[in-house]
Amino acid sequence: MKKKLAMVAFGGNALLRSGQKGTYQEQLANVEQTCGQLYNLLERGYDVVIGHGNGPQVGNVMLQHEAGKKAFGVQAMPMDFCGAETQGSIAYLIEQGMNRVLVSHGLQRSVVSLVTQVVVDKDDPMFQNPTKPVGPYYTREEAERLHAETGAIYREDPKGNGWRKVVASPKPIRINNIDIVKQLADEGRIVITVGGGGIPVVEKDGLRTGVEAVIDKDLASALCATQIGADEFYILTDVPKVYINFRKPGEQALDVITIAEAKKYLAEGHFTEGSMAPKVRAGILFVENGGRECVITEAGQLNNPACGTRIVR
């Protein structure tokens, strides 16, 4: 009997919790805890593919590159390179955490990590209006100088912390080596892929070139889930369910909602862009394209088969 296949998108809190410094020991402990909660799916007979974010980590890498440039003249690397760097390092942490969990339960399953390129459209309108802030803060003078030197766009932080580089967040259209991801998952391997939304690349004449951009990790994970034919798509976050009127009068947790209801709540502005809106959109994308259901919840709820907010047809 063929096992069910689940795509699981790790949220930022799977690696770094509020108030932590982000040390190796902290991140490994966090990942091991999340993998321990993910074991509930393995125990219920699922094959699993894991996606993950990299927001704080790629920002820290860019800070390290900038510090090296200022102190020692070491060339800072472009964003696609930094994305590849953090994909590898975070996947290593997840492999380590998952291995510890598997050994503790006496389960033999191999864990495979793929540094994944994701193709975007070079004409995506988001490239004309970059809005995603990345990297360190600068003074206005520093930002103007860097813009003159590199052509990168810098915008003032609305909270008054300084100026930051902004890049596009284009829509993912194809995942490189997705057939290998599916093959490995079908063989029972636990696969880690599309980390940080994948390394954004554009194609011309069969050649891929990295671009300065950030792909939403939930959207990339939804595309991956669709293309590997996952039965279920889990988006792990820091709350057990999705809410309407969140922290307002009439607050209500959502149990099961249809695609039509999810779209309605989105249009009514119940979900913010920096938080739940991208997750709900990713869930809609998955279910609209053949997935059975998307579950948005926190990792600690995975021991309950009816956990979270479930988006269905």
Number of C-alpha atoms within 10 A of each C-alpha: 3 8 13 17 23 23 27 27 32 28 23 19 18 25 26 20 14 8 6 9 10 16 10 11 10 14 22 22 17 20 24 22 18 24 23 20 18 21 19 18 19 17 12 12 13 21 23 26 30 23 27 29 27 22 18 15 22 22 19 18 19 20 17 15 20 19 14 14 14 12 9 9 11 12 11 18 13 13 23 19 16 20 30 19 16 23 29 19 15 23 23 17 20 27 23 16 21 24 19 15 20 18 11 10 12 9 12 10 14 15 22 17 22 16 20 24 26 24 24 23 17 14 10 14 13 17 16 10 13 20 17 16 20 21 20 15 19 19 13 15 10 13 21 17 12 16 14 11 9 8 10 14 19 24 19 18 14 8 6 7 11 16 22 21 22 21 23 20 22 21 20 25 11 17 24 17 14 19 12 13 24 21 12 18 23 17 10 18 20 23 23 29 29 30 30 31 31 30 30 29 22 17 13 8 5 7 8 14 14 18 19 19 24 26 24 19 26 28 23 27 34 31 22 29 31 21 19 20 19 25 20 22 30 27 26 27 21 15 14 19 19 23 19 18 14 14 9 8 8 10 11 14 15 16 16 17 14 15 20 13 14 22 14 12 17 19 10 10 12 17 21 11 11 8 10 17 18 18 26 26 17 23 29 24 19 29 23 15 14 15 23 17 24 30 26 28 21 23 28 18 18 20 15 10 10 12 19 26 23 23 26 21 15
